[in-house]
């Protein structure tokens, strides 16, 4: 099954105020709709502010990934200046499994 990366870049320098307002809805959505997600991470600036997000999905094709992003609260609220969804071909993974607490 193919993998897809979703890369969201915040409006410079970051969208922390908006993220903080939308975060409860974002976390609830992700935890309720995480079946395709294989990896997710925050991108941080030098001051520790989140300036973007990366998700890796495993899905039959790109359409369900695009549908997920269309419903995701950060995407709907305009947290990201730029959002890219691309197919990827993972070559190596040595990351430990980390579960996001509810």
C-alpha positions in Angstrom: 0.0 0.0 0.0 1.4 3.5 -0.9 2.6 6.1 1.6 1.8 9.8 1.5 3.4 12.7 3.3 1.4 15.7 4.3 3.6 18.7 5.0 2.0 21.8 6.4 4.0 25.0 6.8 2.6 27.7 9.1 2.3 31.4 8.2 5.7 32.9 9.1 7.0 33.1 11.7 4.5 30.6 13.1 0.7 30.3 13.8 0.9 29.5 17.5 -2.0 31.8 18.6 -4.3 30.1 16.1 -2.9 26.7 16.8 -3.6 27.1 20.5 -7.2 28.1 19.9 -7.8 25.1 17.5 -5.6 22.5 19.3 -8.4 20.8 21.3 -10.5 20.2 18.1 -7.3 19.2 16.2 -6.3 16.6 18.8 -9.8 15.1 19.1 -10.0 14.8 15.3 -6.6 13.2 14.9 -7.3 10.7 17.7 -10.7 9.8 16.2 -9.3 9.6 12.6 -5.8 8.1 13.0 -6.3 4.8 11.2 -4.2 5.8 8.2 -1.5 7.8 10.1 1.8 6.0 10.5 3.9 9.0 11.7 3.2 12.5 12.8 5.5 15.2 14.1 5.7 19.0 14.8 8.3 21.1 13.1 9.8 23.6 15.5 11.7 26.8 15.1 14.8 27.8 17.2 12.5 29.2 20.0 10.5 26.0 20.2 7.4 27.4 18.5 5.6 24.9 16.1 6.0 26.2 12.6 4.5 23.3 10.7 3.5 19.6 10.8 4.4 16.5 9.0 2.2 13.4 8.7 2.8 10.1 7.0 -0.2 8.2 5.9 -0.6 4.7 4.5 -3.6 4.5 2.1 -4.9 2.8 -1.1 -4.5 6.1 -2.9 -4.2 9.9 -2.3 -7.9 10.7 -2.2 -8.6 9.6 1.4 -5.5 11.5 2.5 -6.8 14.7 0.8 -10.3 14.1 2.3 -8.7 13.8 5.8 -6.9 17.1 5.4 -10.1 18.8 4.1 -11.7 17.9 7.5 -8.8 18.4 9.8 -9.3 21.4 12.1 -5.9 23.0 11.7 -6.4 22.8 7.9 -9.9 24.2 8.1 -8.8 27.1 10.4 -6.0 28.2 8.1 -3.1 27.4 10.4 -1.0 26.4 7.3 0.2 28.9 4.7 1.1 25.9 2.5 -0.1 22.3 2.6 1.4 19.7 0.4 0.2 16.1 -0.1 2.7 13.9 -2.0 3.3 10.2 -2.4 6.5 9.0 -0.8 8.7 5.9 -1.0 10.1 5.3 2.5 13.6 3.8 2.4 14.6 3.5 6.1 12.8 3.8 9.4 14.4 3.4 12.8 11.9 5.6 14.8 10.5 4.2 18.0 6.8 3.8 18.3 5.3 6.7 20.3 1.6 6.8 21.2 -0.1 10.2 21.6 -2.0 10.3 24.9 -5.7 11.1 24.7 
